[in-house]
Amino acid sequence: MASKEISFGVGIPMIVVGALMAWLWAPLEVDMQSTVEFVGSLIGILGVVFFISGLFYAKEPVMH
């Protein structure tokens, strides 16, 4: 069973913020353009990782 909280609550917003940073904010920066692109890409990639991990997350019952 997938975790919607992880996939849609964390993964999708991170992907969106990373894309906005890399595509919209980075061209406006003159001095630190490559750094902003790197950070935006890193946030987007981590968002994809969180999204995929949320799809595979399942709570296992603890046997006593």
C-alpha positions in Angstrom: 0.0 0.0 0.0 1.5 3.3 -1.0 1.8 6.3 1.2 0.0 9.3 -0.2 1.4 11.6 2.4 5.0 10.9 1.3 4.3 10.8 -2.4 2.0 13.7 -2.8 2.7 15.7 0.3 6.5 15.7 0.0 7.6 14.4 -3.4 5.4 16.5 -5.7 6.0 19.8 -4.0 9.8 19.2 -4.0 9.7 18.5 -7.7 7.7 21.6 -8.4 9.9 23.8 -6.2 13.1 22.4 -7.8 11.8 22.9 -11.3 10.8 26.5 -10.5 14.2 27.2 -9.0 16.1 25.7 -12.0 14.0 27.2 -14.8 12.7 30.5 -13.4 15.0 31.8 -10.7 18.3 30.6 -12.1 18.2 32.7 -15.3 17.6 35.8 -13.2 20.7 35.3 -11.1 23.9 36.7 -12.6 26.6 35.8 -10.1 25.2 32.5 -8.7 23.3 31.0 -11.7 25.1 27.6 -11.7 24.6 27.3 -7.9 20.9 28.0 -8.1 20.5 25.6 -11.0 22.4 22.9 -9.0 20.3 23.4 -5.9 17.0 23.4 -7.9 18.0 20.2 -9.7 19.0 18.6 -6.4 15.7 19.4 -4.8 13.9 18.1 -7.8 15.8 14.8 -7.8 15.3 14.3 -4.1 11.6 15.0 -4.8 11.5 12.2 -7.3 13.3 9.9 -4.8 10.7 10.7 -2.1 7.8 10.2 -4.6 9.1 6.8 -5.6 9.8 5.8 -2.0 6.3 6.8 -1.1 4.9 4.4 -3.7 6.8 1.5 -2.2 6.2 2.4 1.5 4.1 -0.1 3.4 3.6 -0.5 7.1 4.5 -4.1 8.2 2.5 -5.4 11.2 4.7 -6.2 14.2 4.4 -9.7 15.4 4.6 -10.2 19.2 
